[in-house]
Amino acid sequence: YGMDLENWMGCMKDEIADRKLSDIVIPGTHDSGTYCITRHSKRTELIVDLKCLNGVVSCVGGPWAKSQNHSIAEQLNIGVRYIDLRVLLESDTNTMYLVHSFQAGELFKELERVREFVESQPSEIVILDMNHIYRCNETDISDALKRIEEMFGDKIVYTTP
């Protein structure tokens, strides 16, 4: 492409600096954290109603639920700047996981990769969209937001719809 994809916003700063973010085409991925889902991944209760198809769900469902082949860090390195994260709180371990019917990686481990990227590429803007949040109450969400704020510090910006 003739452009440093890890730093494409920085490379295009003269072209995009005066535009609203909504006027810039932002490459993004759907279910960005599902790259590690396999047929052996833990099924969530989001598909518990399919118990009668137990073997089929494991064999077909895992690969079906995997929307990405690249890790979030790799996606960022190839230019993705919109990250779609679906989150589920695993009550047994009180850990937040990325999900798409099957459990993927831990939310905060993946967010650490995003934080590392943003630190190394200060001219880049990464949009984190967490619009599907399962089994979390207001306290869980508030605690997660505090932790995210601690991770990203002054690099985080909130928007309202």
FENNORQUI-V895272 format. One record per residue. RES is the residue in one letter. SS is DSSP state (~ for helix, > for strand, _ for the rest). Layout:
RES&SS ; RES&SS
//
This chain:
Y&_ ; G&_ ; M&_ ; D&_ ; L&~ ; E&~ ; N&~ ; W&~ ; M&~ ; G&~ ; C&~ ; M&_ ; K&~ ; D&~ ; E&~ ; I&~ ; A&_ ; D&_ ; R&_ ; K&_ ; L&~ ; S&~ ; D&~ ; I&_ ; V&_ ; I&_ ; P&_ ; G&> ; T&> ; H&_ ; D&_ ; S&_ ; G&_ ; T&~ ; Y&~ ; C&~ ; I&_ ; T&_ ; R&_ ; H&_ ; S&_ ; K&_ ; R&> ; T&_ ; E&~ ; L&~ ; I&~ ; V&~ ; D&~ ; L&~ ; K&~ ; C&~ ; L&~ ; N&~ ; G&~ ; V&~ ; V&~ ; S&~ ; C&~ ; V&~ ; G&~ ; G&~ ; P&~ ; W&~ ; A&~ ; K&_ ; S&_ ; Q&_ ; N&_ ; H&_ ; S&_ ; I&~ ; A&~ ; E&~ ; Q&~ ; L&~ ; N&~ ; I&_ ; G&_ ; V&_ ; R&_ ; Y&> ; I&> ; D&> ; L&> ; R&> ; V&> ; L&> ; L&> ; E&> ; S&_ ; D&_ ; T&_ ; N&_ ; T&> ; M&> ; Y&> ; L&> ; V&> ; H&_ ; S&_ ; F&> ; Q&> ; A&> ; G&> ; E&> ; L&~ ; F&~ ; K&~ ; E&~ ; L&~ ; E&~ ; R&~ ; V&~ ; R&~ ; E&~ ; F&~ ; V&~ ; E&~ ; S&~ ; Q&_ ; P&_ ; S&_ ; E&_ ; I&_ ; V&_ ; I&> ; L&> ; D&> ; M&> ; N&> ; H&> ; I&> ; Y&> ; R&_ ; C&_ ; N&_ ; E&~ ; T&~ ; D&~ ; I&~ ; S&~ ; D&~ ; A&~ ; L&~ ; K&~ ; R&~ ; I&~ ; E&~ ; E&~ ; M&~ ; F&~ ; G&~ ; D&~ ; K&~ ; I&_ ; V&_ ; Y&_ ; T&_ ; T&_ ; P&_
//
